[in-house]
Structure formats: C-alpha cells, structure tokens
Amino acid sequence: MAEFYIETNAQPNGDHIVHNANCSLLPAKDAIRYLGSIASCASAVKKAAESFKQVNGCPQCATTCHSA
C-alpha cells in the first residue's frame, strides 16, 4: 500500500496527475488532494477518475500508469 495524491490543477493538456507521497514532483499541499492508502497506481488512477475527467499517472513515480 502507498499513499497517493492527485493534482487539483490540470496540466496544459488537461491531465490531472496522480503521484505517490514520496514523489519529488509532488506539488505543494494546496495543489493536491489526498486519494488514500491504495495498493497500486492503477487503483489510484481509477479512484482519481471518480473526481476528475482526465487523469494520468506521474511519469516519475507512477510510470506503469503514465500514458504519453
């Protein structure tokens, strides 16, 4: 299990990025929302998609869930 967060501000392409708590690219606390303690980035992306239309995994900490 890992702690996951979603960026509340979209990237220029519309993506909201999912990060784990240890990611060096994790934005400041006022720009993220806690998703919870989740087993995988795929599950974290699925949970984030309940709140945001366009979601992607971080290319650094959630590479298996990142689509270019």
PDB file of N, CA, C, O and CB in Angstrom:
ATOM      1  N   MET A   1       0.843  -1.181   0.000  1.00  0.00           N
ATOM      2  CA  MET A   1       0.000   0.000   0.000  1.00  0.00           C
ATOM      3  C   MET A   1       0.889   1.246   0.000  1.00  0.00           C
ATOM      4  O   MET A   1       1.952   1.274   0.621  1.00  0.00           O
ATOM      5  CB  MET A   1      -0.959  -0.003   1.224  1.00  0.00           C
ATOM      6  N   ALA A   2       0.433   2.251  -0.699  1.00  0.00           N
ATOM      7  CA  ALA A   2       1.147   3.524  -0.755  1.00  0.00           C
ATOM      8  C   ALA A   2       0.136   4.654  -0.652  1.00  0.00           C
ATOM      9  O   ALA A   2      -1.041   4.486  -0.968  1.00  0.00           O
ATOM     10  CB  ALA A   2       1.987   3.645  -2.062  1.00  0.00           C
ATOM     11  N   GLU A   3       0.609   5.794  -0.210  1.00  0.00           N
ATOM     12  CA  GLU A   3      -0.221   6.989  -0.112  1.00  0.00           C
ATOM     13  C   GLU A   3      -0.193   7.685  -1.480  1.00  0.00           C
ATOM     14  O   GLU A   3       0.881   7.946  -2.022  1.00  0.00           O
ATOM     15  CB  GLU A   3       0.286   7.952   1.040  1.00  0.00           C
ATOM     16  N   PHE A   4      -1.372   7.985  -2.036  1.00  0.00           N
ATOM     17  CA  PHE A   4      -1.457   8.634  -3.344  1.00  0.00           C
ATOM     18  C   PHE A   4      -2.200   9.955  -3.253  1.00  0.00           C
ATOM     19  O   PHE A   4      -3.079  10.152  -2.414  1.00  0.00           O
ATOM     20  CB  PHE A   4      -2.144   7.718  -4.353  1.00  0.00           C
ATOM     21  N   TYR A   5      -1.805  10.863  -4.161  1.00  0.00           N
ATOM     22  CA  TYR A   5      -2.396  12.202  -4.264  1.00  0.00           C
ATOM     23  C   TYR A   5      -2.689  12.503  -5.724  1.00  0.00           C
ATOM     24  O   TYR A   5      -2.071  11.931  -6.621  1.00  0.00           O
ATOM     25  CB  TYR A   5      -1.452  13.285  -3.660  1.00  0.00           C
ATOM     26  N   ILE A   6      -3.637  13.405  -5.956  1.00  0.00           N
ATOM     27  CA  ILE A   6      -3.961  13.881  -7.305  1.00  0.00           C
ATOM     28  C   ILE A   6      -3.753  15.389  -7.342  1.00  0.00           C
ATOM     29  O   ILE A   6      -4.125  16.097  -6.407  1.00  0.00           O
ATOM     30  CB  ILE A   6      -5.431  13.506  -7.708  1.00  0.00           C
ATOM     31  N   GLU A   7      -3.164  15.872  -8.419  1.00  0.00           N
ATOM     32  CA  GLU A   7      -3.028  17.319  -8.602  1.00  0.00           C
ATOM     33  C   GLU A   7      -4.407  17.895  -8.899  1.00  0.00           C
ATOM     34  O   GLU A   7      -5.120  17.384  -9.762  1.00  0.00           O
ATOM     35  CB  GLU A   7      -2.016  17.660  -9.754  1.00  0.00           C
ATOM     36  N   THR A   8      -4.783  18.948  -8.194  1.00  0.00           N
ATOM     37  CA  THR A   8      -6.095  19.557  -8.416  1.00  0.00           C
ATOM     38  C   THR A   8      -6.076  20.502  -9.609  1.00  0.00           C
ATOM     39  O   THR A   8      -7.123  20.784 -10.193  1.00  0.00           O
ATOM     40  CB  THR A   8      -6.549  20.306  -7.168  1.00  0.00           C
ATOM     41  N   ASN A   9      -4.905  20.990  -9.973  1.00  0.00           N
ATOM     42  CA  ASN A   9      -4.781  21.844 -11.154  1.00  0.00           C
ATOM     43  C   ASN A   9      -4.359  20.990 -12.341  1.00  0.00           C
ATOM     44  O   ASN A   9      -3.409  20.212 -12.252  1.00  0.00           O
ATOM     45  CB  ASN A   9      -3.761  22.995 -10.912  1.00  0.00           C
ATOM     46  N   ALA A  10      -5.064  21.139 -13.441  1.00  0.00           N
ATOM     47  CA  ALA A  10      -4.769  20.349 -14.633  1.00  0.00           C
ATOM     48  C   ALA A  10      -3.505  20.848 -15.335  1.00  0.00           C
ATOM     49  O   ALA A  10      -3.165  22.029 -15.272  1.00  0.00           O
ATOM     50  CB  ALA A  10      -5.953  20.388 -15.598  1.00  0.00           C
ATOM     51  N   GLN A  11      -2.828  19.932 -15.995  1.00  0.00           N
ATOM     52  CA  GLN A  11      -1.702  20.261 -16.863  1.00  0.00           C
ATOM     53  C   GLN A  11      -2.250  20.978 -18.103  1.00  0.00           C
ATOM     54  O   GLN A  11      -3.462  20.974 -18.316  1.00  0.00           O
ATOM     55  CB  GLN A  11      -0.891  18.969 -17.261  1.00  0.00           C
ATOM     56  N   PRO A  12      -1.399  21.588 -18.919  1.00  0.00           N
ATOM     57  CA  PRO A  12      -1.879  22.260 -20.139  1.00  0.00           C
ATOM     58  C   PRO A  12      -2.701  21.350 -21.059  1.00  0.00           C
ATOM     59  O   PRO A  12      -3.579  21.832 -21.774  1.00  0.00           O
ATOM     60  CB  PRO A  12      -0.700  22.807 -20.911  1.00  0.00           C
ATOM     61  N   ASN A  13      -2.426  20.042 -21.046  1.00  0.00           N
ATOM     62  CA  ASN A  13      -3.180  19.111 -21.896  1.00  0.00           C
ATOM     63  C   ASN A  13      -4.470  18.630 -21.235  1.00  0.00           C
ATOM     64  O   ASN A  13      -5.215  17.855 -21.835  1.00  0.00           O
ATOM     65  CB  ASN A  13      -2.314  17.913 -22.246  1.00  0.00           C
ATOM     66  N   GLY A  14      -4.745  19.078 -20.011  1.00  0.00           N
ATOM     67  CA  GLY A  14      -5.972  18.711 -19.313  1.00  0.00           C
ATOM     68  C   GLY A  14      -5.815  17.602 -18.289  1.00  0.00           C
ATOM     69  O   GLY A  14      -6.744  17.341 -17.525  1.00  0.00           O
ATOM     70  N   ASP A  15      -4.661  16.941 -18.252  1.00  0.00           N
ATOM     71  CA  ASP A  15      -4.434  15.853 -17.303  1.00  0.00           C
ATOM     72  C   ASP A  15      -4.309  16.353 -15.872  1.00  0.00           C
ATOM     73  O   ASP A  15      -3.703  17.391 -15.608  1.00  0.00           O
ATOM     74  CB  ASP A  15      -3.188  15.085 -17.684  1.00  0.00           C
ATOM     75  N   HIS A  16      -4.898  15.589 -14.950  1.00  0.00           N
ATOM     76  CA  HIS A  16      -4.662  15.733 -13.521  1.00  0.00           C
ATOM     77  C   HIS A  16      -3.749  14.561 -13.170  1.00  0.00           C
ATOM     78  O   HIS A  16      -4.087  13.409 -13.442  1.00  0.00           O
ATOM     79  CB  HIS A  16      -6.027  15.736 -12.662  1.00  0.00           C
ATOM     80  N   ILE A  17      -2.606  14.845 -12.574  1.00  0.00           N
ATOM     81  CA  ILE A  17      -1.572  13.833 -12.381  1.00  0.00           C
ATOM     82  C   ILE A  17      -1.651  13.193 -10.995  1.00  0.00           C
ATOM     83  O   ILE A  17      -1.799  13.875  -9.982  1.00  0.00           O
ATOM     84  CB  ILE A  17      -0.196  14.449 -12.588  1.00  0.00           C
ATOM     85  N   VAL A  18      -1.548  11.855 -10.983  1.00  0.00           N
ATOM     86  CA  VAL A  18      -1.532  11.067  -9.750  1.00  0.00           C
ATOM     87  C   VAL A  18      -0.075  10.831  -9.344  1.00  0.00           C
ATOM     88  O   VAL A  18       0.750  10.431 -10.165  1.00  0.00           O
ATOM     89  CB  VAL A  18      -2.294   9.704  -9.936  1.00  0.00           C
ATOM     90  N   HIS A  19       0.228  11.084  -8.066  1.00  0.00           N
ATOM     91  CA  HIS A  19       1.572  10.898  -7.509  1.00  0.00           C
ATOM     92  C   HIS A  19       1.494  10.053  -6.248  1.00  0.00           C
ATOM     93  O   HIS A  19       0.467  10.019  -5.570  1.00  0.00           O
ATOM     94  CB  HIS A  19       2.240  12.262  -7.205  1.00  0.00           C
ATOM     95  N   ASN A  20       2.603   9.366  -5.938  1.00  0.00           N
ATOM     96  CA  ASN A  20       2.681   8.771  -4.602  1.00  0.00           C
ATOM     97  C   ASN A  20       3.310   9.798  -3.659  1.00  0.00           C
ATOM     98  O   ASN A  20       3.888  10.790  -4.104  1.00  0.00           O
ATOM     99  CB  ASN A  20       3.512   7.431  -4.617  1.00  0.00           C
ATOM    100  N   ALA A  21       3.193   9.554  -2.370  1.00  0.00           N
ATOM    101  CA  ALA A  21       3.606  10.539  -1.368  1.00  0.00           C
ATOM    102  C   ALA A  21       5.096  10.848  -1.401  1.00  0.00           C
ATOM    103  O   ALA A  21       5.505  11.915  -0.943  1.00  0.00           O
ATOM    104  CB  ALA A  21       3.234  10.054   0.000  1.00  0.00           C
ATOM    105  N   ASN A  22       5.917   9.949  -1.927  1.00  0.00           N
ATOM    106  CA  ASN A  22       7.366  10.133  -1.923  1.00  0.00           C
ATOM    107  C   ASN A  22       7.898  10.745  -3.211  1.00  0.00           C
ATOM    108  O   ASN A  22       9.114  10.839  -3.377  1.00  0.00           O
ATOM    109  CB  ASN A  22       8.039   8.818  -1.685  1.00  0.00           C
ATOM    110  N   CYS A  23       7.046  11.156  -4.108  1.00  0.00           N
ATOM    111  CA  CYS A  23       7.466  11.678  -5.405  1.00  0.00           C
ATOM    112  C   CYS A  23       8.112  13.058  -5.269  1.00  0.00           C
ATOM    113  O   CYS A  23       7.590  13.935  -4.580  1.00  0.00           O
ATOM    114  CB  CYS A  23       6.271  11.750  -6.357  1.00  0.00           C
ATOM    115  N   SER A  24       9.242  13.234  -5.926  1.00  0.00           N
ATOM    116  CA  SER A  24       9.914  14.541  -5.897  1.00  0.00           C
ATOM    117  C   SER A  24       9.167  15.589  -6.724  1.00  0.00           C
ATOM    118  O   SER A  24       9.430  16.784  -6.590  1.00  0.00           O
ATOM    119  CB  SER A  24      11.347  14.404  -6.413  1.00  0.00           C
ATOM    120  N   LEU A  25       8.238  15.149  -7.577  1.00  0.00           N
ATOM    121  CA  LEU A  25       7.442  16.079  -8.394  1.00  0.00           C
ATOM    122  C   LEU A  25       6.095  16.424  -7.754  1.00  0.00           C
ATOM    123  O   LEU A  25       5.299  17.152  -8.347  1.00  0.00           O
ATOM    124  CB  LEU A  25       7.208  15.483  -9.775  1.00  0.00           C
ATOM    125  N   LEU A  26       5.835  15.909  -6.558  1.00  0.00           N
ATOM    126  CA  LEU A  26       4.568  16.176  -5.872  1.00  0.00           C
ATOM    127  C   LEU A  26       4.453  17.671  -5.579  1.00  0.00           C
ATOM    128  O   LEU A  26       5.331  18.238  -4.929  1.00  0.00           O
ATOM    129  CB  LEU A  26       4.463  15.348  -4.555  1.00  0.00           C
ATOM    130  N   PRO A  27       3.382  18.317  -6.050  1.00  0.00           N
ATOM    131  CA  PRO A  27       3.204  19.757  -5.816  1.00  0.00           C
ATOM    132  C   PRO A  27       2.942  20.068  -4.331  1.00  0.00           C
ATOM    133  O   PRO A  27       2.800  19.167  -3.505  1.00  0.00           O
ATOM    134  CB  PRO A  27       2.041  20.288  -6.673  1.00  0.00           C
ATOM    135  N   ALA A  28       2.885  21.343  -4.029  1.00  0.00           N
ATOM    136  CA  ALA A  28       2.592  21.800  -2.668  1.00  0.00           C
ATOM    137  C   ALA A  28       1.215  21.312  -2.217  1.00  0.00           C
ATOM    138  O   ALA A  28       0.346  21.019  -3.038  1.00  0.00           O
ATOM    139  CB  ALA A  28       2.664  23.338  -2.588  1.00  0.00           C
ATOM    140  N   LYS A  29       1.036  21.232  -0.911  1.00  0.00           N
ATOM    141  CA  LYS A  29      -0.199  20.689  -0.336  1.00  0.00           C
ATOM    142  C   LYS A  29      -1.465  21.406  -0.803  1.00  0.00           C
ATOM    143  O   LYS A  29      -2.527  20.790  -0.877  1.00  0.00           O
ATOM    144  CB  LYS A  29      -0.123  20.753   1.160  1.00  0.00           C
ATOM    145  N   ASP A  30      -1.367  22.694  -1.117  1.00  0.00           N
ATOM    146  CA  ASP A  30      -2.559  23.420  -1.550  1.00  0.00           C
ATOM    147  C   ASP A  30      -2.937  23.117  -2.999  1.00  0.00           C
ATOM    148  O   ASP A  30      -3.957  23.610  -3.480  1.00  0.00           O
ATOM    149  CB  ASP A  30      -2.343  24.908  -1.383  1.00  0.00           C
ATOM    150  N   ALA A  31      -2.139  22.318  -3.703  1.00  0.00           N
ATOM    151  CA  ALA A  31      -2.415  21.993  -5.108  1.00  0.00           C
ATOM    152  C   ALA A  31      -2.669  20.505  -5.320  1.00  0.00           C
ATOM    153  O   ALA A  31      -2.686  20.034  -6.457  1.00  0.00           O
ATOM    154  CB  ALA A  31      -1.258  22.439  -5.982  1.00  0.00           C
ATOM    155  N   ILE A  32      -2.867  19.755  -4.220  1.00  0.00           N
ATOM    156  CA  ILE A  32      -3.111  18.320  -4.323  1.00  0.00           C
ATOM    157  C   ILE A  32      -4.273  17.901  -3.432  1.00  0.00           C
ATOM    158  O   ILE A  32      -4.647  18.608  -2.496  1.00  0.00           O
ATOM    159  CB  ILE A  32      -1.851  17.534  -3.952  1.00  0.00           C
ATOM    160  N   ARG A  33      -4.831  16.746  -3.740  1.00  0.00           N
ATOM    161  CA  ARG A  33      -5.894  16.154  -2.916  1.00  0.00           C
ATOM    162  C   ARG A  33      -5.474  14.720  -2.581  1.00  0.00           C
ATOM    163  O   ARG A  33      -5.017  13.977  -3.449  1.00  0.00           O
ATOM    164  CB  ARG A  33      -7.298  16.184  -3.662  1.00  0.00           C
ATOM    165  N   TYR A  34      -5.634  14.349  -1.327  1.00  0.00           N
ATOM    166  CA  TYR A  34      -5.294  13.006  -0.876  1.00  0.00           C
ATOM    167  C   TYR A  34      -6.297  11.999  -1.423  1.00  0.00           C
ATOM    168  O   TYR A  34      -7.507  12.178  -1.289  1.00  0.00           O
ATOM    169  CB  TYR A  34      -5.251  12.943   0.661  1.00  0.00           C
ATOM    170  N   LEU A  35      -5.784  10.943  -2.039  1.00  0.00           N
ATOM    171  CA  LEU A  35      -6.645   9.882  -2.564  1.00  0.00           C
ATOM    172  C   LEU A  35      -6.786   8.730  -1.578  1.00  0.00           C
ATOM    173  O   LEU A  35      -7.814   8.055  -1.549  1.00  0.00           O
ATOM    174  CB  LEU A  35      -6.096   9.365  -3.886  1.00  0.00           C
ATOM    175  N   GLY A  36      -5.753   8.506  -0.770  1.00  0.00           N
ATOM    176  CA  GLY A  36      -5.803   7.443   0.213  1.00  0.00           C
ATOM    177  C   GLY A  36      -4.609   6.518   0.134  1.00  0.00           C
ATOM    178  O   GLY A  36      -3.701   6.706  -0.676  1.00  0.00           O
ATOM    179  N   SER A  37      -4.633   5.515   0.992  1.00  0.00           N
ATOM    180  CA  SER A  37      -3.626   4.460   1.002  1.00  0.00           C
ATOM    181  C   SER A  37      -4.154   3.381   0.061  1.00  0.00           C
ATOM    182  O   SER A  37      -5.143   2.711   0.357  1.00  0.00           O
ATOM    183  CB  SER A  37      -3.354   3.895   2.475  1.00  0.00           C
ATOM    184  N   ILE A  38      -3.482   3.226  -1.073  1.00  0.00           N
ATOM    185  CA  ILE A  38      -4.008   2.418  -2.170  1.00  0.00           C
ATOM    186  C   ILE A  38      -2.943   1.420  -2.616  1.00  0.00           C
ATOM    187  O   ILE A  38      -1.748   1.710  -2.566  1.00  0.00           O
ATOM    188  CB  ILE A  38      -4.454   3.317  -3.360  1.00  0.00           C
ATOM    189  N   ALA A  39      -3.384   0.252  -3.049  1.00  0.00           N
ATOM    190  CA  ALA A  39      -2.479  -0.854  -3.381  1.00  0.00           C
ATOM    191  C   ALA A  39      -1.634  -0.619  -4.623  1.00  0.00           C
ATOM    192  O   ALA A  39      -0.508  -1.113  -4.693  1.00  0.00           O
ATOM    193  CB  ALA A  39      -3.267  -2.102  -3.567  1.00  0.00           C
ATOM    194  N   SER A  40      -2.139   0.117  -5.604  1.00  0.00           N
ATOM    195  CA  SER A  40      -1.396   0.290  -6.855  1.00  0.00           C
ATOM    196  C   SER A  40      -1.731   1.629  -7.497  1.00  0.00           C
ATOM    197  O   SER A  40      -2.744   2.253  -7.181  1.00  0.00           O
ATOM    198  CB  SER A  40      -1.704  -0.857  -7.832  1.00  0.00           C
ATOM    199  N   CYS A  41      -0.859   2.057  -8.405  1.00  0.00           N
ATOM    200  CA  CYS A  41      -1.146   3.319  -9.099  1.00  0.00           C
ATOM    201  C   CYS A  41      -2.379   3.155  -9.993  1.00  0.00           C
ATOM    202  O   CYS A  41      -3.129   4.113 -10.180  1.00  0.00           O
ATOM    203  CB  CYS A  41       0.080   3.776  -9.944  1.00  0.00           C
ATOM    204  N   ALA A  42      -2.596   1.978 -10.539  1.00  0.00           N
ATOM    205  CA  ALA A  42      -3.784   1.754 -11.372  1.00  0.00           C
ATOM    206  C   ALA A  42      -5.061   1.981 -10.565  1.00  0.00           C
ATOM    207  O   ALA A  42      -6.012   2.591 -11.054  1.00  0.00           O
ATOM    208  CB  ALA A  42      -3.774   0.325 -11.958  1.00  0.00           C
ATOM    209  N   SER A  43      -5.077   1.494  -9.343  1.00  0.00           N
ATOM    210  CA  SER A  43      -6.239   1.714  -8.472  1.00  0.00           C
ATOM    211  C   SER A  43      -6.360   3.179  -8.086  1.00  0.00           C
ATOM    212  O   SER A  43      -7.469   3.701  -7.963  1.00  0.00           O
ATOM    213  CB  SER A  43      -6.140   0.847  -7.209  1.00  0.00           C
ATOM    214  N   ALA A  44      -5.220   3.850  -7.892  1.00  0.00           N
ATOM    215  CA  ALA A  44      -5.238   5.277  -7.556  1.00  0.00           C
ATOM    216  C   ALA A  44      -5.764   6.103  -8.724  1.00  0.00           C
ATOM    217  O   ALA A  44      -6.538   7.038  -8.518  1.00  0.00           O
ATOM    218  CB  ALA A  44      -3.832   5.757  -7.164  1.00  0.00           C
ATOM    219  N   VAL A  45      -5.358   5.773  -9.937  1.00  0.00           N
ATOM    220  CA  VAL A  45      -5.847   6.479 -11.126  1.00  0.00           C
ATOM    221  C   VAL A  45      -7.356   6.265 -11.275  1.00  0.00           C
ATOM    222  O   VAL A  45      -8.088   7.195 -11.612  1.00  0.00           O
ATOM    223  CB  VAL A  45      -5.099   5.993 -12.403  1.00  0.00           C
ATOM    224  N   LYS A  46      -7.811   5.050 -11.025  1.00  0.00           N
ATOM    225  CA  LYS A  46      -9.248   4.757 -11.114  1.00  0.00           C
ATOM    226  C   LYS A  46     -10.025   5.578 -10.081  1.00  0.00           C
ATOM    227  O   LYS A  46     -11.081   6.127 -10.395  1.00  0.00           O
ATOM    228  CB  LYS A  46      -9.511   3.242 -10.902  1.00  0.00           C
ATOM    229  N   LYS A  47      -9.514   5.665  -8.868  1.00  0.00           N
ATOM    230  CA  LYS A  47     -10.181   6.467  -7.826  1.00  0.00           C
ATOM    231  C   LYS A  47     -10.179   7.945  -8.206  1.00  0.00           C
ATOM    232  O   LYS A  47     -11.189   8.628  -8.032  1.00  0.00           O
ATOM    233  CB  LYS A  47      -9.485   6.270  -6.454  1.00  0.00           C
ATOM    234  N   ALA A  48      -9.058   8.444  -8.723  1.00  0.00           N
ATOM    235  CA  ALA A  48      -8.968   9.849  -9.125  1.00  0.00           C
ATOM    236  C   ALA A  48      -9.959  10.165 -10.244  1.00  0.00           C
ATOM    237  O   ALA A  48     -10.500  11.269 -10.306  1.00  0.00           O
ATOM    238  CB  ALA A  48      -7.539  10.186  -9.576  1.00  0.00           C
ATOM    239  N   ALA A  49     -10.193   9.202 -11.120  1.00  0.00           N
ATOM    240  CA  ALA A  49     -11.114   9.406 -12.243  1.00  0.00           C
ATOM    241  C   ALA A  49     -12.563   9.576 -11.782  1.00  0.00           C
ATOM    242  O   ALA A  49     -13.413  10.007 -12.561  1.00  0.00           O
ATOM    243  CB  ALA A  49     -11.020   8.233 -13.212  1.00  0.00           C
ATOM    244  N   GLU A  50     -12.847   9.244 -10.532  1.00  0.00           N
ATOM    245  CA  GLU A  50     -14.183   9.487  -9.976  1.00  0.00           C
ATOM    246  C   GLU A  50     -14.422  10.987  -9.771  1.00  0.00           C
ATOM    247  O   GLU A  50     -15.566  11.440  -9.752  1.00  0.00           O
ATOM    248  CB  GLU A  50     -14.356   8.731  -8.636  1.00  0.00           C
ATOM    249  N   SER A  51     -13.328  11.759  -9.616  1.00  0.00           N
ATOM    250  CA  SER A  51     -13.437  13.192  -9.345  1.00  0.00           C
ATOM    251  C   SER A  51     -12.977  14.076 -10.495  1.00  0.00           C
ATOM    252  O   SER A  51     -13.405  15.224 -10.611  1.00  0.00           O
ATOM    253  CB  SER A  51     -12.646  13.529  -8.129  1.00  0.00           C
ATOM    254  N   PHE A  52     -12.100  13.539 -11.351  1.00  0.00           N
ATOM    255  CA  PHE A  52     -11.532  14.325 -12.449  1.00  0.00           C
ATOM    256  C   PHE A  52     -11.715  13.568 -13.761  1.00  0.00           C
ATOM    257  O   PHE A  52     -11.513  12.355 -13.824  1.00  0.00           O
ATOM    258  CB  PHE A  52     -10.025  14.630 -12.197  1.00  0.00           C
ATOM    259  N   LYS A  53     -12.096  14.292 -14.798  1.00  0.00           N
ATOM    260  CA  LYS A  53     -12.392  13.678 -16.091  1.00  0.00           C
ATOM    261  C   LYS A  53     -11.148  13.096 -16.765  1.00  0.00           C
ATOM    262  O   LYS A  53     -11.208  12.008 -17.338  1.00  0.00           O
ATOM    263  CB  LYS A  53     -13.035  14.697 -17.007  1.00  0.00           C
ATOM    264  N   GLN A  54     -10.043  13.797 -16.701  1.00  0.00           N
ATOM    265  CA  GLN A  54      -8.824  13.398 -17.400  1.00  0.00           C
ATOM    266  C   GLN A  54      -7.708  13.190 -16.381  1.00  0.00           C
ATOM    267  O   GLN A  54      -7.246  14.149 -15.762  1.00  0.00           O
ATOM    268  CB  GLN A  54      -8.415  14.461 -18.460  1.00  0.00           C
ATOM    269  N   VAL A  55      -7.271  11.941 -16.204  1.00  0.00           N
ATOM    270  CA  VAL A  55      -6.300  11.576 -15.177  1.00  0.00           C
ATOM    271  C   VAL A  55      -5.156  10.801 -15.817  1.00  0.00           C
ATOM    272  O   VAL A  55      -5.364  10.033 -16.756  1.00  0.00           O
ATOM    273  CB  VAL A  55      -6.966  10.742 -14.053  1.00  0.00           C
ATOM    274  N   ASN A  56      -3.943  11.008 -15.301  1.00  0.00           N
ATOM    275  CA  ASN A  56      -2.775  10.296 -15.791  1.00  0.00           C
ATOM    276  C   ASN A  56      -1.836  10.057 -14.616  1.00  0.00           C
ATOM    277  O   ASN A  56      -1.835  10.823 -13.652  1.00  0.00           O
ATOM    278  CB  ASN A  56      -2.065  11.088 -16.932  1.00  0.00           C
ATOM    279  N   GLY A  57      -1.040   9.000 -14.694  1.00  0.00           N
ATOM    280  CA  GLY A  57      -0.032   8.729 -13.685  1.00  0.00           C
ATOM    281  C   GLY A  57       1.193   9.598 -13.904  1.00  0.00           C
ATOM    282  O   GLY A  57       1.487   9.997 -15.031  1.00  0.00           O
ATOM    283  N   CYS A  58       1.898   9.886 -12.839  1.00  0.00           N
ATOM    284  CA  CYS A  58       3.128  10.677 -12.919  1.00  0.00           C
ATOM    285  C   CYS A  58       4.192   9.902 -13.704  1.00  0.00           C
ATOM    286  O   CYS A  58       4.377   8.706 -13.477  1.00  0.00           O
ATOM    287  CB  CYS A  58       3.649  11.032 -11.495  1.00  0.00           C
ATOM    288  N   PRO A  59       4.889  10.572 -14.623  1.00  0.00           N
ATOM    289  CA  PRO A  59       5.921   9.877 -15.393  1.00  0.00           C
ATOM    290  C   PRO A  59       7.136   9.478 -14.555  1.00  0.00           C
ATOM    291  O   PRO A  59       7.972   8.697 -15.009  1.00  0.00           O
ATOM    292  CB  PRO A  59       6.369  10.746 -16.537  1.00  0.00           C
ATOM    293  N   GLN A  60       7.238  10.009 -13.340  1.00  0.00           N
ATOM    294  CA  GLN A  60       8.373   9.659 -12.487  1.00  0.00           C
ATOM    295  C   GLN A  60       8.024   8.605 -11.443  1.00  0.00           C
ATOM    296  O   GLN A  60       8.757   7.629 -11.288  1.00  0.00           O
ATOM    297  CB  GLN A  60       8.897  10.894 -11.799  1.00  0.00           C
ATOM    298  N   CYS A  61       6.922   8.785 -10.728  1.00  0.00           N
ATOM    299  CA  CYS A  61       6.616   7.876  -9.614  1.00  0.00           C
ATOM    300  C   CYS A  61       5.532   6.855  -9.926  1.00  0.00           C
ATOM    301  O   CYS A  61       5.359   5.897  -9.172  1.00  0.00           O
ATOM    302  CB  CYS A  61       6.200   8.671  -8.419  1.00  0.00           C
ATOM    303  N   ALA A  62       4.806   7.036 -11.011  1.00  0.00           N
ATOM    304  CA  ALA A  62       3.731   6.111 -11.383  1.00  0.00           C
ATOM    305  C   ALA A  62       3.868   5.739 -12.858  1.00  0.00           C
ATOM    306  O   ALA A  62       2.915   5.833 -13.632  1.00  0.00           O
ATOM    307  CB  ALA A  62       2.332   6.742 -11.105  1.00  0.00           C
ATOM    308  N   THR A  63       5.062   5.318 -13.221  1.00  0.00           N
ATOM    309  CA  THR A  63       5.377   5.067 -14.634  1.00  0.00           C
ATOM    310  C   THR A  63       4.494   4.018 -15.277  1.00  0.00           C
ATOM    311  O   THR A  63       4.181   4.123 -16.463  1.00  0.00           O
ATOM    312  CB  THR A  63       6.803   4.647 -14.768  1.00  0.00           C
ATOM    313  N   THR A  64       4.085   3.008 -14.523  1.00  0.00           N
ATOM    314  CA  THR A  64       3.239   1.963 -15.114  1.00  0.00           C
ATOM    315  C   THR A  64       1.831   2.474 -15.416  1.00  0.00           C
ATOM    316  O   THR A  64       1.089   1.840 -16.167  1.00  0.00           O
ATOM    317  CB  THR A  64       3.159   0.757 -14.175  1.00  0.00           C
ATOM    318  N   CYS A  65       1.461   3.611 -14.840  1.00  0.00           N
ATOM    319  CA  CYS A  65       0.143   4.205 -15.067  1.00  0.00           C
ATOM    320  C   CYS A  65       0.200   5.462 -15.910  1.00  0.00           C
ATOM    321  O   CYS A  65      -0.815   6.130 -16.109  1.00  0.00           O
ATOM    322  CB  CYS A  65      -0.511   4.518 -13.756  1.00  0.00           C
ATOM    323  N   HIS A  66       1.375   5.785 -16.404  1.00  0.00           N
ATOM    324  CA  HIS A  66       1.543   7.004 -17.202  1.00  0.00           C
ATOM    325  C   HIS A  66       1.369   6.681 -18.678  1.00  0.00           C
ATOM    326  O   HIS A  66       1.972   5.739 -19.193  1.00  0.00           O
ATOM    327  CB  HIS A  66       2.931   7.645 -16.950  1.00  0.00           C
ATOM    328  N   SER A  67       0.540   7.470 -19.354  1.00  0.00           N
ATOM    329  CA  SER A  67       0.416   7.350 -20.805  1.00  0.00           C
ATOM    330  C   SER A  67       0.866   8.662 -21.427  1.00  0.00           C
ATOM    331  O   SER A  67       0.493   9.742 -20.969  1.00  0.00           O
ATOM    332  CB  SER A  67      -1.050   6.999 -21.229  1.00  0.00           C
ATOM    333  N   ALA A  68       1.653   8.557 -22.450  1.00  0.00           N
ATOM    334  CA  ALA A  68       2.237   9.756 -23.095  1.00  0.00           C
ATOM    335  C   ALA A  68       1.197  10.575 -23.817  1.00  0.00           C
ATOM    336  O   ALA A  68       1.523  11.606 -24.406  1.00  0.00           O
ATOM    337  CB  ALA A  68       3.328   9.358 -24.077  1.00  0.00           C
TER     338      ALA A  68
END
